[in-house]
Amino acid sequence: MRYLTSGESHGPQLTTIIEGLPAGLPLLATDINDELARRQKGHGRGRRMQIEKDTVQIVGGVRHGITLGSPVGLVVENNDWKHWTKIMGQEPISLEDEEEMKRKISRPRPGHADLNGAIKYGHRDMRNVLERSSARETTVRVAAGAVAKKLLAELGIEVASHVIEIGGVKSAVTQYESLDKLKEITELSPVRCLDRDAEKKMMNAIDEAKEQGDSIGGVVEVIIEGMPPGVGSYVHYDRKLDAKLAFGMMSINAFKGVEIGIGFEAASKPGSEVHDEIHWSKEQGYYRSTNRLGGLEGGMTTGMPIVIRGVMKPIPTLYKPLQSVDIETKEPFSASIERSDSCAVPAAAVVAENVIAWELASAIVEQFYSDRFETLKKIVDEQRVYARDF
């Protein structure tokens, strides 16, 4: 499977086209809209979440609630477009508009793609960079991921996430009864945290950062249960599933680190406290007594839950000015902004869920016959039985 996205932050719409979905997969707009709504929640989000109420239009590849096997087209319109038609219009500007359009953006913001993108593409107006590099693009990445989550769910594979740290405040609760229970708790939490005490401290930290004109980041964890063993490959570097998952996580705006299982903690432990001993039972087949390697060994799934974490840096758009240089005058200035989030970690957890879901669904479709969904489901079920009785 693959997809492309198109659209700018303040353009008329965001678009994605998904290729490679099996025919016969049940898919409704509500499957996608639920994920889009989750992405817009969270303590610390800015005013734009009140302007944009994202909903998807399925414009191709689905008929009567079932995928056709042809490319699936998804569109999310920008409700705020009416205020940006002159600034972001596709047609050449008129002479009367030239004076207004001369007010181009020549002041790069630290931590953003502004300056590097302008140098790369030769843009003297950095709006050409910031519109596309905006995290607004994750809207349709979540839409594509929602389709992947639907495919996984139909195969008996569940995906969930939670926030384990914001601004140095760490969740003390890492265990959960089930993914359903984890979802139940985190969906009611303004910061998607399992720890109620930490939740309050995280919200206070977000509020304090906002009052100071600053921003804070954090760590999110994605958990997947139900993946059959042996998905991925040890044969070639570019087919290792853990590498693909790490790539997916790091491709999210503002993410600067990723770890699987105990991750960097493994550097300070002996091998006896890192690797997972293998056991077998007639009911379960092969299983591990621990899951320190996060459900992946040798670039392949083990059948244990996949556990992957991502580190999101503080959002670089600040009310507290940082120093930069105007590219036209070369004069220093203090960067500022009108509207921004003080923390988007809870929303980033939802983005991470969907990005990881895409990589897993893509790996399954690549490895098993997938023209028809009913056949794919049968093969995946057979793989589970085969691995159990191996």
N, C-alpha and C positions, 0 to 999 in steps of 0.2 A: 504494500500500500504506500501511497505517497499523497501529499497535498501541497498546494501552493496557496499563499494568501496574498491579497491585494487590498490597498486602501490606506488612507492617511488618517491621522488622529481626528482631524476636524473636516475630513472629506465627507461626501454624501453617504458612503457606506463602506463596510468591510466585507470582503468576499473570500471564500475559500472553495476550491474544487478538489474533491477527494476521488482518487482513482484506486481501484483494486479491491473495493468492498465486494464480498460475496453476494450473489443474487439470493433473494429469499430471506434477508435479515429484516425482522420487524423494526421499523423506525418511524417515530412520530416527532413533530416539532417540540412537543412537551418534553421528550427525552433530552433535548438539547437546551430548551429554555430553563429547565430546572438547574442545570449546571451554570448557565449564564447568570441566573439570579444569585446563586451561591457566590460567584466570583465578585459580585458587587457589594457583598456584605462585609462587616468587620469594623471594629472600633478603630478609629484613626483615619478612615477614608475621607476624602475631600468632597467638595460640593458637586463635582461632576457626577458623582453617583446618584445625586438627586435629579440631575438633568437627563442623563441617559438611562432609560429603562430598557435594557437590551433584550430583544426577542429576535428569533431567527425566522427566515423564510427559506423553505426548501424549494429550490427552483429547478431541480433536475435530478434524475437518477432514482426517484422514489415514486411509486404509483400505488395508491390505495394502501398506504402504510407499509409497503414492502419494497426493499431495494431491488433494482433491476439488473445489477451487474455493470451498468454503465456509470460514468462519473457522477458523483453526487455534488450538486451545487448548493452552497449555503450563503445567505446574505443577511447581514445585520446592519440595518440602517442607523445612521447617526441622527438623533433627534435634534441636536444642536446645529445641524448643518445650515439651517436658515439664517443663522447669525454669521456664517462664514462664507457665504456664496461669493462675495466679492474677493475676499482674501485668498480663498482656496479654489476658485473657479478654474475650469479647464480651458476656457476660451481666452485668447489674447486680451489684454486689458485695453481699454479705450484711453484716449488722450486725457479725458477728464479725470480718469482714475490714477493717472501717473503720479500725481503729487502724493496721494495717499499711499500708493504702492512703493514710493521711494523710502518709506519708513521700514526698510528691510531690517532683518535681524542680523546685526554684525557683532553681537556680543555673546561669545560662547559661555555656556554655563559649566562650571567644573563638575566632573563626574558624569557628564552626558556625552552623547556621540557628536555634539555640535561641531567642535573644532576639527576632530579627526575626519568626520564625514565630509565637511566642507573642503578640507585639503584633498581628500580622496577623489571627490567628484567635481571639484572646481566651483562649488557654489559660493557666491558672494552673499547670498541671502540664506542664512542658516535655517530658515523655516523649512526649506527643502529637505533638510536633514532631520530636524526634530519632529516633524509630523509623522514620518515613517518609523523613526527609532523609538517612538513613544510606546510605553507598555500597553497602550490602547489596542495594539495589534494582538495582544494575548486574548482578546475577546473571541476572535475566530479560531485561535489555537485551542481555546476551551471548547468551542463548538465542534471542531474536528475531534478533539479528545472525548467529547460526550458521545459521539458516534462510536468511537473505539470502546468506551466503557459499556455501551449497549451490547456490542459484539461480545465482549468479555463476559458480561453478565449472563448472556444467553448460553455461554459455554460453561457456566458455573464458576466464574472467576470474579471475585469481588475486590474493589479498590476503595481505600479510605485514606484519610490523612488527619494529622493533628499538629498543632503548634507546640513545640517543646521548649522554645526560648524566644523572648522578646526583650531587647535592650538589656541583656545581662540577667534578666529574671528567668529562672529555669523551672520547668514543671518537675515536681517530685513524683508525679504519677506517670509511670511508663507501662504498667501492666493494664490489660483490659480483658473483660470476660469474653467478648466476641467482637467482630467488626461491626455487627449491628448495634451493639451497646456503645461502642466507640463513636459511631455516627450519631447515635441518639444524644449523647452527651455533648459532643463538639458542635453539633448543629444548633444547640441552644446557647452556646458560649459565644460572646461577642468577639473573642480572640481565638476561638476554635481550640481551646485547651482543656485537657482532661482534669487538671488540678484546679479546683475552685479557689484555693488560697492564692496560687500563682496567678490565676486569671485576674483577680482584683489588683495584684501588684503590677501585672502587665498593663492593665488599663490605666493605672496611675502613672506608670512610666511613659505611656503614650501621651497622656494629657500634659505631663510636665514638659515633654519634648515640644509639644505644640505651643505651650505658653512661652517657651524659650526660643521659638522660631526655628527649632531644630527637628531632626527626624531620627528614627531608630530602626534597626533591622532585627533579624532573628533567625531561627532555625525551624524548618518544617520537616515532618517525617511522613513518608508515604508507605503504606503497607498493602500488600497484595496477597490474597489467599486463593488457592485453587489452581495455580498454574501447574500443569503436568510436568513431570521431570523430563529433562533432556531437551528443552527448548533453548536454542542458541547453538554455539559451536565452539570447540577448542581448536578447530582446524586452521582457521585464518583469523587474523587480528580484527578484521572489520566485520566479522560475524559473531564476535563475543558479545553476549547479551548485556553483561555488566557494563561494557564499554558503551553500548548504545544507550543504556539507561543513564549513564553519567553524562553523555553528550546531551541527551534530552533535558536533563535537569539544568545543566550549565547553559543551555540555549535560552533559558527564561531571563527576561530583563532583570538586571540587578543581582543575579545569583553569581556568587564568587567562590563557592566551594561545594563539594559533594562527597558523601561517604556511604558505603554499603555495609550493613551489619554493624559491627562495633567500629568499623572504619579506622580512623587515626589512633584510636585507643589500642589497636593491635600492635602498634610500634613499641609500646611500653610493657607488653605482656609476653610471657614465654609461650611457645607453641602449644603447650598442653592446655593453655587457657584461651586459645584462639580458635583452634580447629574443632569441628563438631564430630563427635563419635557417631558411628553408624550402627543402627540396630535394625532388626527385622521382626515382624510379627505377621501371622497369617491374615489378620484383619487389615493391617495398615500396609504391609509390604515393608520396603526400606524407609527408615526415618532417622532423623538425627535427634539426639537427646538434648542438644542445645541448638541455637540458631545464631551463633556469633558471626557467621559469614553471610548472614542476611539472605539465605535462600539461593545463593549462587556459588558454584564451584567450577573452576575451569571454563568460565564464560558461559555456563549452562545452568538452567534451573535445577534444583534438587528436589522440588516438590514441597519444600518447607516454605513458610511465608517469606515473601521478598520484602526486605526492609531497606529503604533508601532515604537519606536525609539531604537536604539542600540548605545552604547558607545564603540568606538574602542580606545584602548590604543596606545601610540606611539610604532612603531615597535621596538623590542628590539635589532635588529641587527644594530649596530652603527659603524660609522667610527671613532667616538670619543671613545676611549677605556674605558671600565668599568672594575673594578677589579673583579677577580675571583681566583680560586685555581685549580691547576692541580691535577687530581685524582690519578695520579701515584706517583708524587714527593711530593705532598701536598704543593708545592711552590706557592706563589702568582704570578699572571701575569696580564697583561693588555690585555683584549679581543680585537680582531680586526676582520675585515671582508673585503673581496675583493669586494663584489657586493651586493647591497641591495637597497630597496626603502627608500626614506626619508619620504614618506607619501603614504599610500594605502587606505585612506578613500574613495575617489571616486570609486575605484574598489570594496571596501567593501560594498558600497551601492548596487551594482549589485549583489554581493553574498547574501546580506540580502534579497533582492527582491526574489531571487530564493529559498532561504531556507524557507522563510515565505510562498511562493507560494506552496511549497511541503507540509507543515503542513496543509494548508487550503484544498488542493486537497485531501490529505489523510483523513482529517476529513469528507469530503463530500462522498468519496468512502466508508468509514466505516459506515456512517449513512444511506445512501440510497442504494438501489439495484444498482449494478454496473457491472454486467457481460457484459452487452451490453451498449455501449455508447448512442445509440439512446434512450434506455429506461431510462438511467440515466438522460439525458437531459430533457425528458418528465416529470420525477418525480420532478426534481429541479424546472422546470417551474410551475408545479402544487403546489409545496410548496410555491412559491411566491404568487400565486393566493389565496391559502388557508390562508396564513398569512395576506394578504391584507383584505380579507373578514371576518376574524375571529370575 
